Amino acid sequence: MITLLAAPVSAEAATTAATAAPDFKVLVFSKTTGFRHDSIPEGIAAVQKLGQENNFAVDTTEDSA
């Protein structure tokens, strides 16, 4: 199971000329029990690429705590 959660980033976040603060953040949670599909790493990489291309931050975890 992969779960995506998004949270807005404060409009007051500081930005610099070189890099802008991300528009929002996404958490990719990929904890599995038993069978682990081989495409999970590729799916995570795809979401990270989308984040780079569309100005959002991506955090990944398998830790449900």
Secondary structure, 3 states (H helix, E strand, C coil): CCEEEEEECCCCCCCCCCCCCCCEEEEEECCCCCCCCCCHHHHHHHHHHHHHHHCCEEEEECCCC
